[in-house]
């Protein structure tokens, strides 16, 4: 994905401008947590009628970006698209809807449907031993058939994978799937996920069709199996984010507007805790509480397997918004957490650079690392591998390459990712490119000297949209231009 779009950065719009525009156009709205709610332009057939305040408010405008989503029709677009549709309405032209699916999306839906039809509910496997072994393999022996049935989980025998469906909240049609299988390396168990459609367009809030209109409390988890465990143990509304604790795409925020209280219980490590704090800012701090990871508060599935008291854990969740002054008593648990998890506090370790781990310990948010060296000494080559190492571990990365162009940079990184010269094996290109495309990696489209404010604005936009936690600037001299070298860089 390229940031910003090739036509230049998206014109930014302030919340004040959005409100002024809606009032000037006579569109009723009310303030939500992360969005403004208005009646939809896409539902009401009477274009010449003024918008009635009684029309259901199914259109949501993101307060930060101005992007909109109509949850009733799935129409979505930028702030400029919204204004264009308002103009069409004034002229009595039916608004444009975004029903035309791209060929890739249509194909993904078709593939998902074929897999879904081949998958079986776990309790329909003929051999009881197979059912029990499969449940044990995924650590869900205590999850009942009734829970699996409620959430529509199936099993694909040929791929030994659990299948989690993505149903449209609008008309319950199948829009995609997530397949999860278990891989064992010695004693270490890891879960491998695959999504249809591809990673960046997979936006399923797993469990959304089961949410009732009157539900006002929600627990947000980072994994589908955690959502199952939570619902079974407590009966509370629970949803799973499509990419776990990696990111919360803003396009999902409208679906979370109805909740007055959201508890984030994303996982059991400090990265999940950091992510929960970041997501709470997007969701509005005043309605969010966070479950702090710890031995007595593992992830929900683990808590179910250990027979822990869920109500007690949820009651102990910490409010996300704290006042400007705190006492040590309020910080006590956090300080203990940092002492008990020194390895995690040190940050995300590099897999390819054990020596670097000795020097820097790991990649931590909010820290600046400066690499210097003479021209041609290998800074870019090293840093692209250094960033790739973290990106492969789920660290969302934004590259600002001001010295070499993005095509060349991507070629270097793809070669490092594949660990081979793909020029000599072009038949393997698509296979490696597909895997590379699934990394949470984004590039800024700047080249050469740039205005600092524009670059910072683009970075902030990327942090909001893609939950970027690692930004690479290569290099400072090119970005600043030579006439600024005497200034305070």
C-alpha positions as CSV (number, residue, x, y, z in Angstrom):
1,X,0.0,0.0,0.0
2,X,1.2,3.4,-0.9
3,X,0.8,6.4,1.4
4,X,-0.4,9.0,0.6
5,X,-2.3,8.3,-2.7
6,X,-0.3,9.0,-5.8
7,X,-2.4,12.1,-6.5
8,X,-0.9,13.6,-3.3
9,X,-2.0,13.5,0.3
10,X,-5.7,13.4,1.0
11,X,-6.9,16.9,1.8
12,X,-7.3,16.9,5.6
13,X,-10.7,18.1,7.0
14,X,-11.3,19.2,10.6
15,X,-14.2,18.1,12.7
16,X,-15.3,21.7,12.9
17,X,-15.5,21.9,9.1
18,X,-17.5,18.6,8.9
19,X,-20.0,19.9,11.5
20,X,-20.3,23.3,9.7
21,X,-20.9,21.5,6.3
22,X,-23.6,19.2,7.8
23,X,-25.5,22.2,9.4
24,X,-25.2,24.2,6.1
25,X,-26.7,21.3,4.2
26,X,-29.5,20.8,6.7
27,X,-28.3,17.2,7.6
28,X,-29.2,16.3,11.2
29,X,-26.4,14.6,13.1
30,X,-25.3,13.7,16.6
31,X,-21.9,13.2,18.1
32,X,-20.7,9.7,18.7
33,X,-17.5,8.4,20.3
34,X,-15.3,8.3,17.2
35,X,-17.8,9.2,14.5
36,X,-20.7,11.6,13.8
37,X,-24.0,9.8,13.1
38,X,-26.3,11.0,10.3
39,X,-29.2,9.6,8.4
40,X,-28.0,7.7,5.3
41,X,-27.9,9.3,1.9
42,X,-28.2,5.8,0.4
43,X,-31.3,4.4,2.1
44,X,-33.9,7.1,1.6
45,X,-35.4,6.9,-1.9
46,X,-36.9,10.4,-1.9
47,X,-34.0,12.6,-3.0
48,X,-36.1,15.8,-3.1
49,X,-37.3,15.4,0.5
50,X,-35.4,17.0,3.3
51,X,-33.7,14.6,5.7
52,X,-36.0,13.8,8.6
53,X,-34.5,13.4,12.1
54,X,-36.7,10.3,12.4
55,X,-34.7,8.5,9.7
56,X,-32.4,5.9,11.2
57,X,-28.9,7.2,11.7
58,X,-27.0,4.5,9.8
59,X,-24.3,6.7,8.2
60,X,-21.1,7.3,10.2
61,X,-18.5,9.9,9.5
62,X,-15.0,9.4,11.0
63,X,-14.1,12.4,13.1
64,X,-10.4,12.1,12.4
65,X,-10.4,11.5,8.6
66,X,-13.9,12.4,7.4
67,X,-14.3,9.0,5.7
68,X,-17.8,7.6,5.9
69,X,-19.5,4.2,6.0
70,X,-23.2,3.5,5.8
71,X,-23.8,0.3,7.8
72,X,-27.2,-0.3,6.2
73,X,-25.9,-0.4,2.6
74,X,-22.1,-0.9,3.1
75,X,-21.5,2.3,0.9
76,X,-18.2,3.9,2.0
77,X,-15.8,6.5,0.8
78,X,-13.8,9.7,1.5
79,X,-15.1,13.0,2.8
80,X,-15.0,14.3,-0.8
81,X,-17.1,11.3,-1.9
82,X,-19.6,12.2,0.8
83,X,-19.9,15.8,-0.4
84,X,-20.3,14.7,-4.0
85,X,-23.2,12.4,-2.9
86,X,-24.8,15.3,-1.1
87,X,-24.6,17.4,-4.3
88,X,-26.2,14.5,-6.3
89,X,-29.0,14.4,-3.8
90,X,-29.7,18.1,-4.3
91,X,-30.0,17.6,-8.0
92,X,-32.4,14.7,-7.5
93,X,-29.9,12.2,-8.8
94,X,-29.9,8.8,-6.9
95,X,-26.6,8.6,-5.0
96,X,-23.8,6.5,-6.3
97,X,-23.4,3.2,-4.4
98,X,-20.3,1.1,-4.2
99,X,-21.9,-2.2,-5.2
100,X,-19.6,-2.9,-8.1
101,X,-17.2,-5.4,-6.6
102,X,-13.7,-5.6,-8.0
103,X,-12.9,-8.9,-9.8
104,X,-10.4,-9.9,-7.0
105,X,-13.1,-9.4,-4.3
106,X,-15.7,-11.3,-6.3
107,X,-13.2,-14.2,-6.8
108,X,-12.3,-14.2,-3.1
109,X,-16.0,-14.4,-2.2
110,X,-16.4,-17.3,-4.6
111,X,-13.3,-19.1,-3.2
112,X,-14.5,-18.5,0.3
113,X,-18.0,-20.0,-0.5
114,X,-16.3,-23.2,-2.0
115,X,-14.2,-23.7,1.1
116,X,-17.2,-23.0,3.4
117,X,-19.3,-25.6,1.6
118,X,-16.5,-28.2,2.0
119,X,-16.0,-27.5,5.7
120,X,-18.0,-29.4,8.3
121,X,-19.3,-28.4,11.8
122,X,-16.9,-30.1,14.3
123,X,-19.7,-32.1,15.9
124,X,-20.6,-33.6,12.5
125,X,-17.3,-35.4,12.2
126,X,-18.2,-39.1,12.2
127,X,-15.4,-40.2,14.5
128,X,-15.7,-38.9,18.1
129,X,-12.0,-39.4,18.6
130,X,-11.3,-37.1,15.6
131,X,-13.5,-34.4,17.1
132,X,-11.8,-34.7,20.5
133,X,-8.3,-34.7,19.0
134,X,-9.1,-31.7,16.9
135,X,-10.5,-29.7,19.8
136,X,-7.5,-30.7,22.0
137,X,-5.1,-29.6,19.2
138,X,-6.6,-26.1,19.2
139,X,-7.0,-26.0,23.0
140,X,-10.8,-25.8,22.8
141,X,-11.8,-29.0,24.5
142,X,-13.9,-27.0,27.0
143,X,-15.6,-24.9,24.3
144,X,-19.1,-26.5,23.8
145,X,-20.7,-27.5,20.5
146,X,-23.5,-25.0,21.3
147,X,-20.9,-22.1,21.4
148,X,-19.2,-23.3,18.2
149,X,-22.6,-23.6,16.5
150,X,-23.7,-20.1,17.6
151,X,-20.6,-18.5,16.1
152,X,-20.8,-20.8,13.0
153,X,-17.2,-22.3,13.4
154,X,-16.4,-25.2,11.0
155,X,-13.5,-27.5,10.4
156,X,-11.8,-28.1,7.0
157,X,-10.4,-31.7,7.2
158,X,-8.0,-31.4,4.2
159,X,-6.2,-28.4,5.6
160,X,-6.6,-29.4,9.3
161,X,-7.9,-25.9,9.8
162,X,-10.7,-24.2,11.8
163,X,-12.8,-22.0,9.6
164,X,-14.2,-18.7,10.9
165,X,-16.9,-17.1,8.7
166,X,-17.3,-13.5,7.9
167,X,-21.0,-12.7,7.3
168,X,-22.2,-9.4,6.1
169,X,-24.0,-7.6,8.9
170,X,-26.4,-6.2,6.2
171,X,-27.8,-9.4,4.6
172,X,-25.9,-12.3,6.3
173,X,-24.2,-13.3,3.0
174,X,-20.8,-14.9,3.3
175,X,-18.1,-12.3,2.5
176,X,-14.9,-14.1,3.6
177,X,-13.2,-16.6,5.8
178,X,-10.3,-17.0,8.2
179,X,-8.5,-20.4,8.3
180,X,-6.4,-21.2,11.4
181,X,-4.2,-24.2,11.6
182,X,-1.7,-25.4,14.3
183,X,2.0,-25.8,13.6
184,X,4.3,-27.6,16.1
185,X,8.1,-27.0,16.2
186,X,9.3,-29.1,19.1
187,X,7.4,-28.0,22.1
188,X,6.4,-24.6,20.6
189,X,2.9,-24.4,19.2
190,X,2.1,-21.6,16.8
191,X,-1.1,-20.7,14.9
192,X,-1.0,-20.0,11.2
193,X,-3.7,-17.8,9.8
194,X,-4.9,-17.3,6.3
195,X,-7.7,-14.9,5.2
196,X,-9.9,-14.7,2.1
197,X,-10.1,-12.0,0.9
198,X,-6.4,-11.0,1.3
199,X,-5.0,-9.5,4.5
200,X,-5.6,-5.8,3.8
201,X,-9.2,-6.1,2.7
202,X,-10.2,-8.6,5.4
203,X,-12.3,-6.6,7.8
204,X,-14.3,-9.1,9.7
205,X,-15.4,-8.3,13.3
206,X,-15.9,-11.9,14.2
207,X,-19.2,-12.3,16.1
208,X,-20.8,-9.1,14.7
209,X,-24.1,-10.7,13.4
210,X,-24.8,-12.0,17.0
211,X,-24.8,-8.5,18.5
212,X,-28.3,-7.2,19.3
213,X,-29.4,-3.6,18.9
214,X,-29.8,-3.2,22.6
215,X,-26.3,-4.4,23.6
216,X,-24.4,-1.6,25.2
217,X,-21.4,-3.4,26.7
218,X,-18.8,-5.2,24.7
219,X,-15.5,-7.1,25.3
220,X,-13.1,-6.7,22.3
221,X,-10.6,-9.6,21.9
222,X,-7.6,-10.2,19.7
223,X,-8.5,-13.7,18.6
224,X,-11.6,-15.6,17.4
225,X,-11.2,-18.4,20.0
226,X,-11.0,-15.8,22.8
227,X,-14.4,-14.4,21.7
228,X,-15.9,-18.0,21.9
229,X,-14.4,-18.5,25.4
230,X,-15.6,-15.1,26.6
231,X,-19.2,-15.6,25.4
232,X,-19.4,-19.1,26.8
233,X,-18.1,-18.1,30.2
234,X,-20.0,-14.8,30.6
235,X,-22.7,-14.5,28.0
236,X,-21.5,-10.9,27.3
237,X,-21.3,-9.6,23.7
238,X,-17.8,-10.3,22.5
239,X,-16.1,-9.6,19.2
240,X,-12.6,-10.5,17.7
241,X,-10.5,-8.0,15.7
242,X,-9.5,-9.3,12.2
243,X,-5.8,-8.9,12.7
244,X,-5.6,-9.3,16.5
245,X,-3.5,-6.8,18.4
246,X,-1.7,-5.6,15.2
247,X,-4.3,-3.0,14.2
248,X,-7.8,-1.7,14.5
249,X,-8.8,-0.4,11.0
250,X,-10.8,2.8,11.2
251,X,-13.5,1.4,8.8
252,X,-14.6,-0.9,11.7
253,X,-15.2,2.0,14.2
254,X,-18.9,2.6,13.1
255,X,-19.8,-0.9,14.1
256,X,-18.5,-0.2,17.6
257,X,-20.4,3.1,18.1
258,X,-23.5,1.6,19.8
259,X,-21.5,0.5,22.9
260,X,-21.4,2.7,26.0
261,X,-18.6,0.5,27.6
262,X,-15.9,-1.4,25.8
263,X,-13.4,-3.7,27.6
264,X,-10.3,-4.5,25.6
265,X,-8.9,-7.9,26.5
266,X,-6.5,-8.5,23.6
267,X,-4.0,-11.1,24.8
268,X,-1.4,-12.0,27.4
269,X,1.8,-10.1,26.5
270,X,2.9,-6.5,26.8
271,X,2.5,-5.9,23.1
272,X,-1.2,-6.6,23.4
273,X,-1.3,-4.2,26.4
274,X,0.4,-1.4,24.3
275,X,-2.0,-2.1,21.5
276,X,-5.0,-1.9,23.8
277,X,-3.9,1.6,25.0
278,X,-3.5,2.7,21.4
279,X,-6.9,1.4,20.3
280,X,-8.7,2.9,23.3
281,X,-7.6,6.3,22.0
282,X,-9.3,5.6,18.7
283,X,-12.5,4.3,20.5
284,X,-12.6,7.3,22.9
285,X,-10.9,6.8,26.3
286,X,-13.9,7.6,28.4
287,X,-15.8,4.4,27.5
288,X,-12.8,2.0,27.4
289,X,-11.4,-0.3,30.1
290,X,-8.3,-2.5,29.7
291,X,-7.6,-6.0,31.1
292,X,-3.9,-5.9,32.1
293,X,-2.1,-9.1,31.0
294,X,-0.6,-11.2,33.9
295,X,-0.5,-14.7,35.3
296,X,-3.9,-14.4,36.9
297,X,-5.3,-12.6,33.8
298,X,-4.2,-14.6,30.7
299,X,-6.0,-14.4,27.4
300,X,-9.7,-15.5,27.6
301,X,-9.3,-19.0,26.1
302,X,-6.5,-19.7,28.6
303,X,-8.6,-18.3,31.4
304,X,-11.5,-20.7,30.4
305,X,-9.1,-23.7,30.4
306,X,-7.7,-22.7,33.8
307,X,-11.2,-22.3,35.2
308,X,-10.6,-18.7,36.3
309,X,-13.4,-16.3,37.3
310,X,-14.2,-14.1,34.2
311,X,-16.5,-11.8,36.1
312,X,-13.7,-11.0,38.6
313,X,-11.2,-10.3,35.8
314,X,-13.6,-8.0,33.9
315,X,-14.4,-6.1,37.1
316,X,-10.7,-5.5,37.7
317,X,-10.3,-3.9,34.2
318,X,-8.5,-0.5,34.4
319,X,-10.2,2.6,33.1
320,X,-8.3,3.8,30.0
321,X,-8.6,7.5,30.8
322,X,-6.8,8.4,33.9
323,X,-6.7,11.9,35.4
324,X,-3.7,14.1,35.0
325,X,-2.3,13.3,38.4
326,X,-1.9,9.8,39.8
327,X,-0.6,8.2,43.0
328,X,1.8,5.3,43.2
329,X,-1.1,3.2,44.3
330,X,-2.6,3.5,40.8
331,X,0.8,2.8,39.2
332,X,1.7,-0.1,41.4
333,X,0.4,-2.9,39.2
334,X,2.0,-1.3,36.1
335,X,5.4,-1.1,37.9
336,X,5.1,-4.7,39.0
337,X,4.2,-5.7,35.4
338,X,7.4,-4.0,34.1
339,X,9.6,-5.8,36.7
340,X,8.0,-9.2,36.1
341,X,8.3,-9.0,32.3
342,X,11.7,-7.4,31.8
343,X,12.1,-9.4,28.5
344,X,8.9,-8.0,27.1
345,X,9.5,-4.5,28.3
346,X,12.8,-4.5,26.4
347,X,10.7,-4.7,23.2
348,X,10.3,-6.9,20.1
349,X,13.6,-8.8,19.6
350,X,15.2,-9.2,16.2
351,X,15.2,-12.7,14.9
352,X,18.0,-12.2,12.4
353,X,20.4,-10.1,14.6
354,X,21.2,-11.7,17.9
355,X,24.1,-9.3,18.4
356,X,21.8,-6.3,17.9
357,X,19.6,-7.6,20.7
358,X,22.5,-7.4,23.0
359,X,23.0,-3.7,22.1
360,X,19.5,-2.4,21.8
361,X,17.6,-5.2,23.6
362,X,14.6,-4.8,21.2
363,X,12.3,-2.4,19.3
364,X,10.3,-0.2,21.7
365,X,7.7,2.4,20.9
366,X,8.4,6.0,21.4
367,X,12.2,5.7,21.0
368,X,14.5,7.1,18.3
369,X,17.5,5.2,16.9
370,X,19.9,7.0,14.6
371,X,22.2,4.9,12.3
372,X,25.1,6.8,10.8
373,X,27.9,5.8,8.5
374,X,29.7,7.0,5.3
375,X,28.1,6.9,1.9
376,X,27.9,3.3,0.5
377,X,28.7,1.6,3.8
378,X,25.4,-0.3,3.7
379,X,23.0,1.7,5.9
380,X,19.9,1.3,3.7
381,X,20.6,-2.4,3.0
382,X,21.0,-3.1,6.7
383,X,18.0,-1.0,7.8
384,X,15.7,-2.6,5.2
385,X,16.6,-6.0,6.7
386,X,16.4,-4.7,10.2
387,X,12.9,-3.3,9.6
388,X,11.8,-6.4,7.6
389,X,12.8,-8.6,10.6
390,X,10.4,-6.6,12.9
391,X,7.6,-6.4,10.2
392,X,7.6,-10.2,9.8
393,X,6.8,-10.3,13.6
394,X,3.8,-8.1,13.2
395,X,5.3,-4.7,13.9
396,X,3.4,-2.3,11.6
397,X,6.1,-0.4,9.6
398,X,6.1,2.8,7.6
399,X,9.0,3.6,5.2
400,X,10.0,7.1,4.2
401,X,12.6,6.5,1.5
402,X,13.8,10.0,0.4
403,X,17.0,8.7,-1.2
404,X,16.1,5.7,-3.3
405,X,12.7,5.1,-5.0
406,X,10.1,2.7,-3.5
407,X,10.4,0.2,-6.4
408,X,14.1,-0.3,-5.8
409,X,13.6,-0.4,-2.0
410,X,10.7,-3.0,-2.3
411,X,13.0,-5.1,-4.6
412,X,15.8,-5.1,-2.0
413,X,13.3,-6.0,0.8
414,X,11.6,-8.7,-1.3
415,X,15.0,-10.3,-2.0
416,X,15.9,-10.2,1.7
417,X,12.5,-11.6,2.6
418,X,12.8,-14.5,0.1
419,X,16.5,-15.1,1.0
420,X,17.2,-15.7,-2.7
421,X,17.9,-13.9,-6.0
422,X,14.4,-14.0,-7.6
423,X,15.8,-12.6,-10.9
424,X,17.2,-16.1,-11.5
425,X,13.9,-17.8,-10.5
426,X,11.1,-15.6,-11.9
427,X,8.6,-18.6,-11.7
428,X,8.8,-18.2,-7.9
429,X,8.1,-14.4,-8.0
430,X,4.3,-14.5,-7.5
431,X,4.5,-17.0,-4.6
432,X,7.0,-14.8,-2.7
433,X,5.2,-11.5,-3.7
434,X,1.9,-12.8,-2.3
435,X,3.6,-13.6,1.0
436,X,5.4,-10.2,1.1
437,X,2.1,-8.4,0.3
438,X,0.6,-9.8,3.5
439,X,3.2,-8.0,5.7
440,X,1.9,-4.8,7.6
441,X,4.4,-2.7,5.5
442,X,3.6,0.7,3.9
443,X,5.7,3.2,2.0
444,X,5.4,7.0,1.8
445,X,5.5,8.3,-1.8
446,X,7.9,11.2,-1.2
447,X,11.3,11.5,-2.9
448,X,14.0,14.1,-2.3
449,X,13.6,17.2,-0.2
450,X,10.2,17.6,1.5
451,X,8.3,20.0,3.7
452,X,8.6,18.7,7.2
453,X,5.0,19.5,8.1
454,X,3.7,17.4,5.1
455,X,5.8,14.5,6.1
456,X,4.7,14.6,9.8
457,X,1.0,14.9,8.6
458,X,1.4,11.8,6.4
459,X,3.0,9.9,9.3
460,X,0.1,10.9,11.7
461,X,-2.4,9.8,9.0
462,X,-0.6,6.4,8.7
463,X,-0.6,5.9,12.5
464,X,-4.3,6.5,12.7
465,X,-5.2,4.4,9.6
466,X,-2.8,1.5,9.9
467,X,-1.6,1.6,13.6
468,X,2.0,2.2,12.6
469,X,4.4,1.6,15.4
470,X,7.8,1.8,13.5
471,X,8.7,4.6,11.2
472,X,11.9,4.5,9.1
473,X,13.3,7.8,7.6
474,X,16.1,7.2,5.0
475,X,17.7,9.5,5.1
476,X,17.5,12.7,7.1
477,X,19.9,14.6,4.8
478,X,17.9,14.0,1.7
479,X,14.6,14.8,3.4
480,X,15.9,18.1,4.8
481,X,17.7,19.2,1.7
482,X,21.3,20.6,1.7
483,X,20.4,24.2,2.5
484,X,19.0,23.2,5.9
485,X,22.1,21.4,7.0
486,X,23.2,24.3,9.2
487,X,19.7,24.5,10.9
488,X,18.7,22.5,13.9
489,X,17.9,19.2,12.3
